[in-house]
Amino acid sequence: MADTADNLEDLLARIAANDRHAFRELYAQSANIVFAVLLSILSRRDLAEEALQDVYMRVWRQAASYRVARGKPLTWLTSIARNRALDIKRRLSREAALPQALAEAEPQPADFESDPALAAQWGDDAKQLARCMDGLSNDQNRSIRLAFLRGFSHSEVATQVGAPVGTVKSWIRRGLAALKRCLGQ
Amino acid sequence: MNIQNPELLDRLASDYVLGTMPRLTRRRFTRLLAIDLVARRAVQDWERRLAALSAEVPPEAPPVYLWPRIEAALDDLDGPANRALTTASRWTGWLAAVFAFATLAIGWLYWQQQETVEAPAFTSVLQDGEKTPAFIVDALRDAQALRIRAFDPATIARDQTYELWLVPADGDAPVSLGLLGQGEVRELTLSTAQLAALDAGGILAISVEPLGGSPTGAPTGDIPYTGALATTS
């Protein structure tokens, strides 16, 4: 488990050379995470299923453009997934085809200390991020998590937390600035 | 969009990655990312910083029928040249995938009565000249319809629309299958004549036309996307 990230890197390198077995293996190892990320933002299984296919088609085509220096494989995969989900969500929200569902259960901080598998998948950066998130105010922390994990817009976050949009924007802005300082990069 | 101010760029990149950027700004910023390395780096920095938040979402296994569909779409993407080398194995793989999907779909129908699930009679991946897929078209034979999925096709002017065509294999004039708008149209219902033309085979092509579609009945604008038509019946 400790070398999950290395393993995904190897698989991506092989996929870049059109290795279908590597692609199947990458899917087997990552689809449950990618699907969860899509479902969390889209809240509808049919949309998440379509998006999952789109994401892996893109992974197949673009594996050659993955660079280790730009982040862990899961960072790359989940970024592709989030972008796809956000594009779909924003389009459907505009067409009012997606009911604005309030988050009944808000995401909870990951517990890296008691879950070594989680830590292995995401690497040490994740622990540092969790520490820095802990350093934010509750409002900043909650707003950032709702936006990132649920794909909420500023106004959706405002509805969810019961604060004016302007206030939410400034919580997020200050929270992100504090995170950047804390992460030291 | 042209951003020289590093602080502004950093803020836009964080907005983009967090997902809070308004829709139209997001579209413009996406176009900038395609051509601007500095902007892309700023986005990658924020992706690296925030990605591990996703560790909070409990993993969830996707339904088993999705993998065969992805494999089938990949087979189609490989194109006729590659397919010719291993026609038999690809063909049986395709049929197996479609059959597996159909079997699952039937089971699924029992408890998902509101959704029409049907094995596509073909899946066509329409790509640009650099082989980047922009549209996937599934033919739903029983529904006599095409299901269309757009993967961020190039933005076209507000007074233009994408139009989907069948270019018949026998060299006949292209047959319009319908208008796709800017890529937001997700389903096209087919007439008997369109179905017959599809049955005869050919390739799919997407042209850029004025609103309302081609005024001449044949493609008049650029044809940015084309795709092979792999029928299974």
Interface residues (C-beta under 8 A of the other chain):
Chain A: R20 F23 R24 Y27 A31 N32 I33 F35 A36 V37 L39 S40 I41 D46 A48 E49 E50 L52 Q53 D54 Y56 M57 R58 W60 R61 R70 G71 K72 L74 T75 W76 T78 S79 R82 L86 D87 R90 R91 R94 E95 P107 Q108 P109 A110 F112 L118 Q121 W122 G123 D125 A126 L129 A130 M133 I144 R145 A147 F148 L149 G151 F152 S153 H154 V157 K169 I172 R173 L176 L179 K180 L183 Q185
Chain B: R11 S14 V17 L18 G19 T20 P22 R23 R26 Q44 D45 E47 R48 R49 L50 A51 A52 L53 S54 A55 E56 V57 P58 P59 E60 A61 P62 P63 L66 W67 R69 I70 E71 A73 L74 L77 E115 V125 K131 T132 P133 I136 R149 F151 D152 E184
